[in-house]
Amino acid sequence: MSYVKRRSQRRSSPRRSRTTSKPDVHRWSAQVMNRSDALDLEPGVFTQRSARAIAASLKRSALASRRRKAEPFRSAMSMLSFHINRSGSALSPERRAILERAKIELRRAFDREA
């Protein structure tokens, strides 16, 4: 008896056309930013112009959070990395540079080595 399913027996998944846009319901990354167990972020933390201000805000949020599961540095760094990764090509090179510098500032704020 063969364990390989034939093409006709395989479950087919519905395919989306490339022209259809995703509904707003699928904005799970925005929900993570708002309701994450890692941190309760201050409003507009990632829109600040200074890398040092972003790092300071993330540190305050990480230290104040009672729901986080990891240590404060790890929670803050993961939220910053999550924001950078999920923003993708929507970030301008200048904005990406500021956020990457915020990682360095966050390491300094928590007395960590690069």
C-alpha positions in Angstrom: 0.0 0.0 0.0 1.4 3.3 -1.0 1.4 6.2 1.5 1.9 8.8 -1.2 -1.3 10.6 -1.9 -2.3 11.1 -5.5 -2.7 14.6 -6.7 -6.5 14.2 -6.8 -6.5 13.0 -3.1 -4.5 15.9 -1.8 -6.3 18.7 0.0 -6.4 21.7 -2.2 -6.2 25.1 -0.6 -8.0 28.1 -2.0 -5.8 30.4 -4.0 -5.8 34.1 -3.9 -5.3 36.1 -7.0 -2.5 38.6 -6.8 -4.7 41.5 -7.5 -6.9 41.1 -4.4 -5.8 43.1 -1.4 -5.8 41.7 2.1 -8.6 42.9 4.4 -7.7 45.1 7.4 -8.5 42.1 9.7 -5.1 40.6 8.8 -3.1 43.3 10.4 -1.8 41.1 13.1 1.5 42.9 13.4 -0.3 46.1 14.4 -2.1 44.1 17.0 1.2 42.7 18.3 2.5 46.3 18.7 -0.6 47.4 20.6 -1.4 44.4 22.7 1.9 42.5 23.1 2.7 40.7 26.4 6.3 41.8 26.0 5.8 45.5 26.5 3.2 48.3 26.9 4.7 50.8 24.5 4.4 54.5 24.8 2.4 56.1 22.0 4.6 57.2 19.1 7.8 55.5 20.3 9.0 54.5 16.9 8.2 57.9 15.3 10.6 59.8 17.5 13.6 61.3 15.6 16.3 60.5 18.1 17.7 57.0 18.5 18.5 57.8 22.1 14.9 58.8 22.8 13.6 55.6 21.2 15.9 53.5 23.3 15.0 55.4 26.5 11.3 54.9 25.8 11.8 51.2 25.2 13.8 50.8 28.4 11.1 52.6 30.4 8.4 50.4 28.9 10.4 47.2 29.5 11.2 48.1 33.1 7.6 49.1 33.9 5.9 46.1 32.2 4.6 43.4 34.5 3.4 41.1 31.7 6.7 40.5 30.0 8.1 37.0 30.0 11.7 37.7 29.4 14.2 40.1 30.9 13.7 43.8 30.2 16.6 44.1 27.7 15.5 41.2 25.7 11.8 42.4 25.5 12.8 45.8 24.5 15.3 44.6 21.8 12.8 42.1 20.4 10.1 44.7 20.1 12.5 47.1 18.2 13.7 44.3 15.9 10.1 43.2 15.3 9.2 46.8 14.3 12.2 47.0 11.9 11.5 43.6 10.4 7.8 44.1 9.9 8.2 47.5 8.4 10.3 46.1 5.7 10.5 48.2 2.6 8.1 50.8 4.0 11.0 52.2 6.0 13.1 54.9 4.4 16.9 54.4 4.6 17.1 57.4 7.0 14.4 55.9 9.3 16.0 52.5 9.2 19.4 54.0 10.1 17.8 55.8 13.1 16.2 52.5 14.3 19.4 50.6 13.9 21.2 53.3 16.0 18.5 52.8 18.5 19.6 49.2 18.9 23.1 50.4 19.8 21.7 53.0 22.2 19.5 50.3 23.8 22.5 48.1 24.4 24.3 51.1 26.0 21.2 51.9 28.2 21.2 48.3 29.5 25.1 48.2 29.8 25.4 45.4 27.2 28.2 44.8 24.8 27.6 45.0 21.1 
